[in-house]
Amino acid sequence: MALQLDVVLTKEKKEKPDFTQLGFGQHFTDHMFIMDYSAEKGWYDPRIVPYAPVTLDPAAMVFHYGQAVFEGLKAYRTKDNRILLFRPEKNMQRLNTSNERISIPPVDEAFLLDALQKLIEVDQEWVPSAPGTSLYIRPFVFSTEPYLGVRASHSYKLLIILSPVGAYYGDGMKPVKIHVENKYVRAVRGGTGNAKTAGNYAASLKAQNEAKDLGYEQVLWLDGVEGKYIEEVGAMNVFFKVNGEIWTPALNGSILDGVTRNSVLQLLRHWGLPVYEKRISMEELYEAYTRGELEEVFGTGTAAVISPVGELSWNGNQLRIHEQQVGELTMKLYETLTGIQYGEVEDPFGWTVQVN
Ligand SMILES: *Cc1c(COP(=O)(O)O)cnc(C)c1O
Protein backbone atom coordinates (compact mmCIF):
# COMPACT_ATOMS: atom_id res chain seq x y z
CA MET A 1 0.00 0.00 0.00
CA ALA A 2 1.49 3.34 -1.03
CA LEU A 3 1.98 5.77 1.83
CA GLN A 4 0.56 9.27 1.37
CA LEU A 5 2.62 12.07 2.89
CA ASP A 6 0.50 14.71 4.62
CA VAL A 7 1.87 18.25 5.12
CA VAL A 8 0.63 20.64 7.80
CA LEU A 9 2.52 23.94 7.75
CA THR A 10 3.18 25.96 10.87
CA LYS A 11 1.05 29.06 11.44
CA GLU A 12 3.88 30.87 13.11
CA LYS A 13 7.48 30.50 11.97
CA LYS A 14 10.11 30.59 14.67
CA GLU A 15 12.61 33.37 14.95
CA LYS A 16 15.82 32.21 13.27
CA PRO A 17 18.94 31.93 15.41
CA ASP A 18 22.07 33.94 14.63
CA PHE A 19 23.45 31.84 11.75
CA THR A 20 27.00 32.93 12.62
CA GLN A 21 26.75 31.38 16.13
CA LEU A 22 25.04 28.06 15.46
CA GLY A 23 27.14 25.53 17.34
CA PHE A 24 25.93 21.94 17.05
CA GLY A 25 22.44 20.54 17.61
CA GLN A 26 21.01 23.45 19.56
CA HIS A 27 18.47 24.92 17.15
CA PHE A 28 15.62 23.14 15.42
CA THR A 29 13.63 24.10 12.37
CA ASP A 30 9.91 24.89 12.00
CA HIS A 31 8.79 21.42 10.95
CA MET A 32 9.47 17.75 11.53
CA PHE A 33 8.56 14.48 9.90
CA ILE A 34 6.77 11.84 11.93
CA MET A 35 5.13 8.49 11.24
CA ASP A 36 3.77 5.70 13.37
CA TYR A 37 3.92 1.94 13.36
CA SER A 38 1.45 -0.55 14.70
CA ALA A 39 1.44 -4.30 14.27
CA GLU A 40 -1.94 -4.08 12.50
CA LYS A 41 -1.25 -1.17 10.15
CA GLY A 42 2.51 -1.34 9.63
CA TRP A 43 4.06 2.13 9.16
CA TYR A 44 1.20 4.60 8.75
CA ASP A 45 0.20 8.26 8.80
CA PRO A 46 3.47 9.80 7.56
CA ARG A 47 3.28 13.56 7.98
CA ILE A 48 5.25 16.77 8.03
CA VAL A 49 3.97 18.88 10.91
CA PRO A 50 5.09 21.89 12.98
CA TYR A 51 8.03 21.00 15.23
CA ALA A 52 6.58 20.09 18.61
CA PRO A 53 7.09 17.83 21.66
CA VAL A 54 6.07 14.19 21.50
CA THR A 55 3.82 12.82 24.25
CA LEU A 56 4.46 9.29 25.46
CA ASP A 57 2.91 7.00 28.02
CA PRO A 58 5.22 6.54 31.04
CA ALA A 59 5.09 2.82 30.31
CA ALA A 60 6.31 3.38 26.72
CA MET A 61 8.78 0.56 26.19
CA VAL A 62 11.62 2.80 25.01
CA PHE A 63 12.02 4.14 28.57
CA HIS A 64 12.44 0.67 29.99
CA TYR A 65 14.08 -1.53 27.38
CA GLY A 66 15.71 1.02 25.13
CA GLN A 67 14.66 0.14 21.61
CA ALA A 68 15.96 3.33 19.98
CA VAL A 69 18.10 3.88 16.88
CA PHE A 70 19.14 6.96 14.98
CA GLU A 71 20.91 8.31 11.93
CA GLY A 72 22.91 11.43 11.17
CA LEU A 73 23.52 13.15 7.85
CA LYS A 74 23.69 16.68 6.50
CA ALA A 75 22.29 18.95 3.80
CA TYR A 76 24.71 21.45 2.28
CA ARG A 77 23.92 24.73 0.51
CA THR A 78 26.03 25.31 -2.59
CA LYS A 79 27.28 28.72 -3.74
CA ASP A 80 24.60 28.73 -6.47
CA ASN A 81 21.91 28.02 -3.87
CA ARG A 82 21.22 24.40 -4.53
CA ILE A 83 20.80 22.07 -1.55
CA LEU A 84 22.72 18.79 -1.65
CA LEU A 85 22.57 15.61 0.38
CA PHE A 86 25.58 13.31 0.59
CA ARG A 87 24.85 9.62 -0.08
CA PRO A 88 21.56 9.74 1.87
CA GLU A 89 20.52 6.30 0.64
CA LYS A 90 23.37 4.86 2.71
CA ASN A 91 21.86 6.35 5.87
CA MET A 92 18.44 4.95 5.04
CA GLN A 93 19.96 1.50 4.49
CA ARG A 94 21.87 1.73 7.74
CA LEU A 95 18.74 2.79 9.59
CA ASN A 96 17.21 -0.51 8.57
CA THR A 97 20.38 -2.40 9.56
CA SER A 98 20.08 -0.81 13.00
CA ASN A 99 16.34 -1.47 13.13
CA GLU A 100 16.86 -5.10 12.27
CA ARG A 101 19.44 -5.59 15.02
CA ILE A 102 17.13 -4.47 17.80
CA SER A 103 13.91 -5.91 16.38
CA ILE A 104 12.33 -2.71 15.07
CA PRO A 105 10.33 -3.29 11.87
CA PRO A 106 11.99 -2.03 8.66
CA VAL A 107 10.99 1.20 6.95
CA ASP A 108 10.57 1.87 3.23
CA GLU A 109 13.93 3.50 2.47
CA ALA A 110 12.90 5.17 -0.79
CA PHE A 111 9.75 6.60 0.77
CA LEU A 112 11.68 7.95 3.73
CA LEU A 113 14.27 9.59 1.50
CA ASP A 114 11.47 11.28 -0.48
CA ALA A 115 9.87 12.46 2.76
CA LEU A 116 13.21 13.82 3.96
CA GLN A 117 13.66 15.78 0.74
CA LYS A 118 10.17 17.22 1.11
CA LEU A 119 10.88 18.18 4.73
CA ILE A 120 14.08 19.98 3.73
CA GLU A 121 12.21 21.81 0.98
CA VAL A 122 9.59 22.97 3.48
CA ASP A 123 12.34 24.20 5.84
CA GLN A 124 14.85 25.27 3.20
CA GLU A 125 15.29 28.74 4.74
CA TRP A 126 17.02 26.92 7.59
CA VAL A 127 19.86 25.55 5.44
CA PRO A 128 22.65 27.99 6.32
CA SER A 129 25.00 29.36 3.70
CA ALA A 130 28.16 30.49 5.51
CA PRO A 131 31.25 28.41 4.69
CA GLY A 132 31.34 25.12 6.60
CA THR A 133 27.78 25.41 7.94
CA SER A 134 25.09 22.87 7.10
CA LEU A 135 21.73 21.46 8.10
CA TYR A 136 22.17 18.43 10.31
CA ILE A 137 19.48 15.78 9.81
CA ARG A 138 18.51 13.42 12.60
CA PRO A 139 16.17 10.53 11.74
CA PHE A 140 15.33 8.31 14.72
CA VAL A 141 13.02 5.49 15.72
CA PHE A 142 11.84 4.37 19.15
CA SER A 143 9.36 1.99 20.74
CA THR A 144 6.12 3.44 22.13
CA GLU A 145 3.93 0.59 23.32
CA PRO A 146 2.82 1.02 26.96
CA TYR A 147 3.83 -2.38 28.33
CA LEU A 148 6.35 -3.60 30.89
CA GLY A 149 6.78 -7.15 29.70
CA VAL A 150 10.16 -7.82 28.11
CA ARG A 151 9.76 -8.32 24.37
CA ALA A 152 9.94 -6.20 21.23
CA SER A 153 7.36 -3.41 21.21
CA HIS A 154 4.35 -3.64 18.89
CA SER A 155 4.33 0.10 18.18
CA TYR A 156 6.96 2.68 17.20
CA LYS A 157 7.45 6.23 16.05
CA LEU A 158 9.91 7.45 13.46
CA LEU A 159 10.81 11.14 13.39
CA ILE A 160 13.14 13.31 11.38
CA ILE A 161 14.24 16.60 12.91
CA LEU A 162 16.55 19.19 11.37
CA SER A 163 19.14 21.40 13.02
CA PRO A 164 21.24 24.13 11.36
CA VAL A 165 24.83 23.68 12.55
CA GLY A 166 27.94 25.81 12.49
CA ALA A 167 31.27 25.03 10.87
CA TYR A 168 32.92 22.18 12.77
CA TYR A 169 36.27 23.87 12.39
CA GLY A 170 35.35 27.42 13.28
CA ASP A 171 38.95 28.50 13.82
CA GLY A 172 40.88 26.06 11.65
CA MET A 173 41.44 22.32 11.76
CA LYS A 174 43.04 21.37 15.05
CA PRO A 175 44.38 17.86 15.78
CA VAL A 176 42.65 16.17 18.73
CA LYS A 177 44.17 14.26 21.64
CA ILE A 178 42.77 10.78 22.10
CA HIS A 179 42.80 8.42 25.05
CA VAL A 180 43.08 4.73 24.10
CA GLU A 181 40.48 3.18 26.39
CA ASN A 182 41.74 0.24 28.41
CA LYS A 183 38.98 -0.13 31.01
CA TYR A 184 35.60 0.18 29.30
CA VAL A 185 34.44 -1.33 26.01
CA ARG A 186 31.92 0.01 23.52
CA ALA A 187 30.86 -3.18 21.81
CA VAL A 188 31.41 -6.89 21.85
CA ARG A 189 31.25 -9.67 19.31
CA GLY A 190 27.58 -10.43 18.70
CA GLY A 191 26.51 -7.16 20.36
CA THR A 192 25.09 -3.99 18.83
CA GLY A 193 28.35 -2.31 17.78
CA ASN A 194 27.45 -2.15 14.11
CA ALA A 195 24.01 -0.67 14.81
CA LYS A 196 23.50 3.01 15.52
CA THR A 197 21.62 2.53 18.77
CA ALA A 198 21.03 5.03 21.54
CA GLY A 199 22.19 2.36 24.00
CA ASN A 200 25.68 2.19 22.49
CA TYR A 201 26.05 5.87 23.28
CA ALA A 202 24.69 5.51 26.82
CA ALA A 203 27.34 2.84 27.42
CA SER A 204 30.13 5.09 26.10
CA LEU A 205 29.51 8.24 28.14
CA LYS A 206 31.40 7.27 31.28
CA ALA A 207 34.60 6.52 29.38
CA GLN A 208 34.16 9.76 27.46
CA ASN A 209 33.82 11.73 30.73
CA GLU A 210 36.85 10.07 32.31
CA ALA A 211 38.96 10.75 29.21
CA LYS A 212 37.84 14.41 29.31
CA ASP A 213 38.95 14.65 32.94
CA LEU A 214 42.39 13.39 31.88
CA GLY A 215 42.60 16.08 29.20
CA TYR A 216 41.60 14.04 26.14
CA GLU A 217 38.85 14.97 23.71
CA GLN A 218 37.85 11.48 22.60
CA VAL A 219 38.41 7.82 23.34
CA LEU A 220 39.75 5.19 20.97
CA TRP A 221 37.91 1.93 21.59
CA LEU A 222 39.63 -1.41 21.55
CA ASP A 223 37.87 -4.70 20.87
CA GLY A 224 35.69 -6.00 23.69
CA VAL A 225 37.04 -9.54 23.63
CA GLU A 226 40.82 -9.22 23.95
CA GLY A 227 41.21 -5.49 24.46
CA LYS A 228 43.96 -5.49 21.82
CA TYR A 229 42.54 -4.53 18.48
CA ILE A 230 41.58 -1.04 17.40
CA GLU A 231 37.90 -0.47 16.66
CA GLU A 232 36.90 3.18 16.38
CA VAL A 233 36.89 6.62 17.99
CA GLY A 234 33.81 7.97 19.80
CA ALA A 235 31.41 8.62 16.93
CA MET A 236 34.07 8.26 14.24
CA ASN A 237 35.87 5.53 12.36
CA VAL A 238 39.64 5.72 12.39
CA PHE A 239 42.43 5.60 9.80
CA PHE A 240 46.22 5.35 10.08
CA LYS A 241 48.87 6.19 7.51
CA VAL A 242 51.79 3.88 8.18
CA ASN A 243 54.87 4.02 6.00
CA GLY A 244 52.87 5.12 2.96
CA GLU A 245 50.04 2.61 3.47
CA ILE A 246 46.60 3.47 4.78
CA TRP A 247 45.09 1.14 7.35
CA THR A 248 41.63 1.08 8.89
CA PRO A 249 40.02 -1.59 11.09
CA ALA A 250 38.00 -4.06 9.01
CA LEU A 251 34.25 -4.18 9.64
CA ASN A 252 33.97 -7.06 12.08
CA GLY A 253 30.44 -6.68 13.39
CA SER A 254 31.32 -4.48 16.35
CA ILE A 255 32.40 -1.42 14.32
CA LEU A 256 29.93 1.05 12.86
CA ASP A 257 29.98 1.06 9.06
CA GLY A 258 30.44 4.81 8.55
CA VAL A 259 29.37 6.52 5.35
CA THR A 260 32.41 8.79 5.65
CA ARG A 261 34.67 5.75 6.19
CA ASN A 262 33.26 4.11 3.08
CA SER A 263 33.72 7.32 1.07
CA VAL A 264 37.32 7.77 2.25
CA LEU A 265 38.12 4.18 1.26
CA GLN A 266 36.67 4.76 -2.20
CA LEU A 267 38.59 8.02 -2.65
CA LEU A 268 41.89 6.50 -1.53
CA ARG A 269 41.46 3.58 -3.94
CA HIS A 270 40.46 6.00 -6.70
CA TRP A 271 43.74 7.81 -6.08
CA GLY A 272 45.61 4.52 -6.38
CA LEU A 273 46.90 4.48 -2.81
CA PRO A 274 47.57 1.20 -0.96
CA VAL A 275 44.62 0.76 1.42
CA TYR A 276 44.12 -2.09 3.86
CA GLU A 277 41.00 -2.92 5.88
CA LYS A 278 42.38 -5.27 8.47
CA ARG A 279 42.70 -6.18 12.11
CA ILE A 280 45.11 -3.68 13.73
CA SER A 281 46.45 -4.20 17.23
CA MET A 282 47.49 -1.26 19.37
CA GLU A 283 50.82 -3.01 19.87
CA GLU A 284 51.45 -3.19 16.13
CA LEU A 285 50.58 0.49 15.82
CA TYR A 286 52.88 1.40 18.69
CA GLU A 287 55.74 -0.51 17.07
CA ALA A 288 55.17 1.37 13.82
CA TYR A 289 55.25 4.56 15.85
CA THR A 290 58.57 3.70 17.52
CA ARG A 291 60.05 3.00 14.08
CA GLY A 292 58.90 6.46 13.01
CA GLU A 293 56.40 5.00 10.52
CA LEU A 294 53.13 6.27 11.95
CA GLU A 295 52.68 9.23 9.64
CA GLU A 296 49.08 10.36 10.05
CA VAL A 297 45.99 9.45 12.07
CA PHE A 298 42.49 10.75 11.46
CA GLY A 299 38.89 10.02 12.34
CA THR A 300 35.97 10.04 9.89
CA GLY A 301 32.33 10.88 10.57
CA THR A 302 29.52 13.08 9.34
CA ALA A 303 29.93 15.80 11.99
CA ALA A 304 33.62 16.61 11.44
CA VAL A 305 34.04 14.79 8.09
CA ILE A 306 37.77 14.31 8.79
CA SER A 307 39.27 14.88 12.20
CA PRO A 308 43.07 14.92 12.49
CA VAL A 309 44.54 13.17 15.53
CA GLY A 310 47.63 14.75 17.08
CA GLU A 311 48.17 12.47 20.04
CA LEU A 312 47.25 8.99 21.23
CA SER A 313 47.72 8.05 24.86
CA TRP A 314 48.03 4.31 25.42
CA ASN A 315 49.03 2.58 28.67
CA GLY A 316 51.17 5.52 29.74
CA ASN A 317 52.76 6.00 26.32
CA GLN A 318 52.21 9.24 24.46
CA LEU A 319 52.23 8.81 20.69
CA ARG A 320 52.71 12.23 19.11
CA ILE A 321 51.64 12.18 15.50
CA HIS A 322 52.91 14.35 12.67
CA GLU A 323 54.28 16.85 15.20
CA GLN A 324 50.65 17.49 16.17
CA GLN A 325 50.08 19.17 12.82
CA VAL A 326 47.46 18.26 10.23
CA GLY A 327 48.92 15.73 7.76
CA GLU A 328 48.88 16.22 3.98
CA LEU A 329 46.65 13.24 3.24
CA THR A 330 44.28 14.18 6.07
CA MET A 331 43.96 17.67 4.59
CA LYS A 332 43.52 16.41 1.02
CA LEU A 333 40.73 14.05 2.10
CA TYR A 334 39.01 16.81 4.05
CA GLU A 335 39.16 19.24 1.15
CA THR A 336 38.02 16.69 -1.40
CA LEU A 337 35.11 15.36 0.62
CA THR A 338 33.83 18.75 1.75
CA GLY A 339 34.38 20.02 -1.80
CA ILE A 340 32.11 17.28 -3.14
CA GLN A 341 29.54 17.86 -0.39
CA TYR A 342 29.30 21.59 -1.19
CA GLY A 343 29.26 20.99 -4.93
CA GLU A 344 32.61 22.72 -5.47
CA VAL A 345 34.65 19.70 -6.52
CA GLU A 346 33.71 17.23 -9.24
CA ASP A 347 31.70 14.29 -7.87
CA PRO A 348 33.07 11.31 -9.81
CA PHE A 349 31.04 8.79 -7.80
CA GLY A 350 27.61 10.45 -8.09
CA TRP A 351 27.45 10.80 -4.32
CA THR A 352 25.42 13.99 -4.05
CA VAL A 353 21.64 14.18 -4.37
CA GLN A 354 20.04 17.54 -5.09
CA VAL A 355 17.01 18.43 -2.98
CA ASN A 356 15.49 21.48 -4.64
C1 LIG B 1 27.66 7.45 13.19
C2 LIG B 1 28.89 6.80 13.68
C3 LIG B 1 30.10 6.82 12.96
C4 LIG B 1 30.31 7.62 11.70
O1 LIG B 1 29.45 7.29 10.67
P1 LIG B 1 29.22 8.31 9.46
O2 LIG B 1 28.20 7.62 8.64
O3 LIG B 1 30.51 8.46 8.77
O4 LIG B 1 28.75 9.59 10.07
C5 LIG B 1 31.17 6.09 13.47
N1 LIG B 1 31.08 5.43 14.63
C6 LIG B 1 29.95 5.40 15.35
C7 LIG B 1 29.92 4.65 16.62
C8 LIG B 1 28.83 6.09 14.91
O5 LIG B 1 27.72 6.08 15.66
The ligand as an SDF file (V2000), in Angstrom:
LIG
                    3D

 15 15  0  0  0  0  0  0  0  0999 V2000
   27.6610    7.4540   13.1880 C   0  0  0  0  0  0  0  0  0  0  0  0
   28.8900    6.8030   13.6780 C   0  0  0  0  0  0  0  0  0  0  0  0
   30.1030    6.8170   12.9610 C   0  0  0  0  0  0  0  0  0  0  0  0
   30.3080    7.6160   11.7010 C   0  0  0  0  0  0  0  0  0  0  0  0
   29.4540    7.2920   10.6690 O   0  0  0  0  0  0  0  0  0  0  0  0
   29.2210    8.3060    9.4620 P   0  0  0  0  0  0  0  0  0  0  0  0
   28.1990    7.6220    8.6450 O   0  0  0  0  0  0  0  0  0  0  0  0
   30.5130    8.4580    8.7670 O   0  0  0  0  0  0  0  0  0  0  0  0
   28.7470    9.5860   10.0660 O   0  0  0  0  0  0  0  0  0  0  0  0
   31.1720    6.0910   13.4660 C   0  0  0  0  0  0  0  0  0  0  0  0
   31.0840    5.4250   14.6260 N   0  0  0  0  0  0  0  0  0  0  0  0
   29.9500    5.4050   15.3500 C   0  0  0  0  0  0  0  0  0  0  0  0
   29.9210    4.6500   16.6170 C   0  0  0  0  0  0  0  0  0  0  0  0
   28.8300    6.0910   14.9100 C   0  0  0  0  0  0  0  0  0  0  0  0
   27.7170    6.0840   15.6560 O   0  0  0  0  0  0  0  0  0  0  0  0
  1  2  1  0
  2  3  1  0
  2 14  2  0
  3  4  1  0
  3 10  2  0
  4  5  1  0
  5  6  1  0
  6  7  2  0
  6  8  1  0
  6  9  1  0
 10 11  1  0
 11 12  2  0
 12 13  1  0
 12 14  1  0
 14 15  1  0
M  END
$$$$
